[in-house]
């Protein structure tokens, strides 16, 4: 099948990045960019124009100019509604196939342009969902990049009905963060005494009783449900990913001591059934050396290279966090998502390469955006289990509609079905049933 020939007035790094994402990664077709108008006009093949004005009667997508710029500026998004859709980057040439600059809109969302501009951080130093243009435009729960790409495909198919577009298939990747492998076990004498003290202060005698029975070996630690997770793998034919917090104990890092033999054995055991990644500790975003140490320590335990990561507390500061991952030989990151709301932080439900807007270069770091996290539904949105199931179904349906990749973020705590997570094991199993159908 012939390449699509695409005319642009100038081939910039932004243009190259976006057209590679849309045509090669998402539509899975080959293409060639040219800035030679004579070559374009004389070619007898499928083609389109992306520029400020049409030069021929070929398919024309009007540009707003963002992809031909360099540097970061304050972009005032001009939002408008068209046929029930909220869009931005409007264009006004009646010959344009779409009423907005779809390629600039995709670039703006995927590279997280707005996160390079000054913003008000939350208490963990994060860019929050409620600040995002996607939330304000009410498109956060839609994978609009995928939806817009399918619109481009439809336009191309009408013009070139004999052109073959490979079909994508829906995928599901379950991921787990191990922030605390055990609720009561392996904490050491000081932390165990502290746990009793806090429970007594709250007059939580039920917790005291459960803690005692667990420590005496009479019942299983509620967070130790890893065998259940493995059983899900076999039942639903899953290939999960695990991200292990392997930093030293701190205010926000409360996993088991990394020298603890039982904890190390647990990690090795999980690695026999699933792929592993590092869960860089809370302060690794501010201290680049922490990531290096934690990654090397985990690699020594597993005796294999670690190439995947997800930031603890989803702390992400662009571009520094990703640049640090690259320098530490991380190839795939799964942090792209919001803590406070479900949906599509970058507007997309497929993996894509990180574009460093400061340096104006596409990197080799692959970003895998997740759409749903357990803590979002319970801790931030305060949904009941039934409400959570409804919300998850809505997100899964959106991903299935575009044959994208649905990535979930779960922890072992909700699968305990205890305390504030009572009823949430059913939520997780309902999600597995939905994606399995």
ABEGO torsion letter per residue (X at the ends): XBBBBBBBABBBAAAAAAAAAAAAAAAGBBBBBBABAAAAAABBBBBBBBBABBABABBBBBBAGAAABBEBBBBBBBBBBBGGBBBBGBBABAABABABBAAAAAAAAAAGAAAABBBBBBAAGBBBAAABAAAAAGAAABBAAAAAAAAAAAAAAAABAABBBBBBBBBBBBBBBBABABAABGAEAAAAAAAAAAAAAAGBAAAAAAAAAAAAGABBBAABAAAAAAAAAAAAGBBBBBBBBABBBBAABABBBAABAAAAAAAAAAAAABBBBBBBBAAAAABAAAAAAAAAAAAAAAGBBBABBBBBGGBBBOAAAAAAAAAAGBABBAABEBAABBEBAAGBABBBBBBBAAAGBBBABBBBBBABBAAAAAAAAGBBAAAAAAAAAAAAAAAAAAGBBBBBBBBAAAAAGBEAABGAAAAAAAAAAAAAX
